[in-house]
Amino acid sequence: MDTNVNLKAVADMCNGYVGADLAALCREAGMASLRRSMQVIQQDTAQETVTMQDWEHAHLKVGPSIVRGAIVEVPKVLWEDIGGLKEVKV
C-alpha cells in the first residue's frame, strides 16, 4: 500500500458496505493497481502499490450492496405543474 493512502478517507467512503462489499472494494483497488503497473511495465517504472487513486477508482465501481436492487422513483414534474414563482420560472 502506498504511504499516501488515507485509510480514514477510505473508511469514510464505505458507509453502508458489508464485509463482501469491502472484499470487492479491496479486490478492485488491487486490480486497478495491477492494470496501472502493467501499462508502465515496458518502461521499468512499475509500482506495485495500491494508491489513493486506485481506491477512488474502486469506489466508483463497487457500491454498497444494500442499495443494489433499490428502485428510485422520480416523478415526471414539469415547470407548468408547479404553482407560483413565475419570476423564477421565466
BAZAGU-643626 format. One line per field, with one value per residue (C-alpha): residue number from 1; chain; x, y, z. Coordinates in pm, 1 decimal, padded with zeros to 6 digits. Layout:
% BAZAGU-643626
nr: c(NUM | ...)
kette: c(A | ...)
X: c(X | ...)
Y: c(Y | ...)
Z: c(Z | ...)
% end
This chain:
% BAZAGU-643626
nr: c(1 | 2 | 3 | 4 | 5 | 6 | 7 | 8 | 9 | 10 | 11 | 12 | 13 | 14 | 15 | 16 | 17 | 18 | 19 | 20 | 21 | 22 | 23 | 24 | 25 | 26 | 27 | 28 | 29 | 30 | 31 | 32 | 33 | 34 | 35 | 36 | 37 | 38 | 39 | 40 | 41 | 42 | 43 | 44 | 45 | 46 | 47 | 48 | 49 | 50 | 51 | 52 | 53 | 54 | 55 | 56 | 57 | 58 | 59 | 60 | 61 | 62 | 63 | 64 | 65 | 66 | 67 | 68 | 69 | 70 | 71 | 72 | 73 | 74 | 75 | 76 | 77 | 78 | 79 | 80 | 81 | 82 | 83 | 84 | 85 | 86 | 87 | 88 | 89 | 90)
kette: c(A | A | A | A | A | A | A | A | A | A | A | A | A | A | A | A | A | A | A | A | A | A | A | A | A | A | A | A | A | A | A | A | A | A | A | A | A | A | A | A | A | A | A | A | A | A | A | A | A | A | A | A | A | A | A | A | A | A | A | A | A | A | A | A | A | A | A | A | A | A | A | A | A | A | A | A | A | A | A | A | A | A | A | A | A | A | A | A | A | A)
X: c(00000.0 | 00128.3 | 00226.2 | -00007.5 | -00320.8 | -00553.2 | -00731.6 | -00963.0 | -01083.8 | -01127.0 | -01327.7 | -01542.7 | -01622.8 | -01754.4 | -02069.4 | -02323.2 | -02072.3 | -02084.4 | -01790.8 | -01840.2 | -01854.7 | -01527.1 | -01366.1 | -01484.2 | -01354.7 | -01009.9 | -01001.0 | -01097.4 | -00836.3 | -00573.6 | -00680.9 | -00666.1 | -00312.2 | -00218.9 | -00365.0 | -00174.0 | 00154.7 | 00106.0 | 00076.7 | 00417.7 | 00599.7 | 00770.9 | 00936.6 | 01065.1 | 00898.5 | 00615.3 | 00493.1 | 00341.9 | 00148.4 | -00217.7 | -00258.1 | -00538.5 | -00641.4 | -00685.5 | -00915.6 | -01117.4 | -01146.3 | -01261.1 | -01517.3 | -01673.6 | -01714.1 | -01812.7 | -02103.5 | -02278.6 | -02492.9 | -02769.4 | -02868.2 | -02841.3 | -03184.3 | -03340.4 | -03557.6 | -03571.1 | -03887.2 | -03859.4 | -04194.3 | -04204.5 | -04285.3 | -04280.1 | -04241.2 | -04604.3 | -04712.5 | -04554.7 | -04764.4 | -04628.9 | -04279.3 | -04345.6 | -04038.8 | -03810.9 | -03960.1 | -03910.2)
Y: c(00000.0 | 00344.3 | 00565.1 | 00842.3 | 00627.6 | 00777.6 | 00476.8 | 00705.8 | 00857.7 | 00509.8 | 00405.1 | 00718.8 | 00624.0 | 00285.9 | 00385.9 | 00103.9 | -00152.7 | -00507.6 | -00748.4 | -00878.5 | -00520.4 | -00438.3 | -00750.7 | -00649.5 | -00295.7 | -00425.1 | -00662.7 | -00385.0 | -00146.7 | -00418.7 | -00483.3 | -00109.5 | -00101.8 | -00406.9 | -00254.8 | 00066.6 | -00113.6 | -00330.1 | -00013.4 | 00112.5 | -00220.3 | -00156.0 | 00150.0 | -00045.3 | 00207.0 | -00014.8 | 00045.7 | -00245.7 | -00038.9 | 00048.1 | 00426.0 | 00653.1 | 00687.9 | 00309.6 | 00321.6 | 00606.1 | 00418.2 | 00106.7 | 00308.1 | 00424.6 | 00062.4 | -00106.2 | 00031.9 | -00089.3 | -00394.8 | -00254.6 | -00011.6 | -00264.8 | -00353.0 | -00048.1 | 00134.8 | 00509.6 | 00652.5 | 01005.3 | 01150.1 | 01349.9 | 01704.4 | 01991.1 | 02359.7 | 02406.0 | 02166.4 | 02386.4 | 02678.1 | 03023.5 | 03168.3 | 03297.9 | 03524.8 | 03226.2 | 03005.5 | 03263.9)
Z: c(00000.0 | -00091.3 | 00202.1 | 00078.4 | 00118.1 | 00377.4 | 00528.4 | 00726.7 | 00398.2 | 00250.0 | 00554.8 | 00526.7 | 00164.7 | 00276.4 | 00463.6 | 00426.8 | 00299.5 | 00434.6 | 00450.4 | 00095.7 | -00035.0 | 00140.2 | -00006.1 | -00354.6 | -00298.2 | -00195.5 | -00491.0 | -00735.0 | -00590.1 | -00628.8 | -00987.3 | -01064.7 | -00929.2 | -01136.2 | -01455.1 | -01390.9 | -01331.6 | -01641.7 | -01852.8 | -01741.0 | -01719.6 | -02052.2 | -01900.3 | -01597.2 | -01365.5 | -01247.9 | -00894.6 | -00714.3 | -00462.5 | -00423.5 | -00436.9 | -00322.1 | -00688.1 | -00703.1 | -00400.3 | -00552.5 | -00882.6 | -00697.0 | -00503.1 | -00830.8 | -00942.0 | -00614.7 | -00416.5 | -00102.3 | -00169.4 | 00048.2 | -00228.2 | -00511.0 | -00633.7 | -00475.6 | -00721.7 | -00703.5 | -00847.0 | -00978.6 | -01079.0 | -01400.1 | -01291.3 | -01535.9 | -01454.9 | -01561.3 | -01283.4 | -01015.6 | -00899.4 | -00817.7 | -00851.1 | -01201.5 | -01184.0 | -01121.3 | -01392.7 | -01669.3)
% end
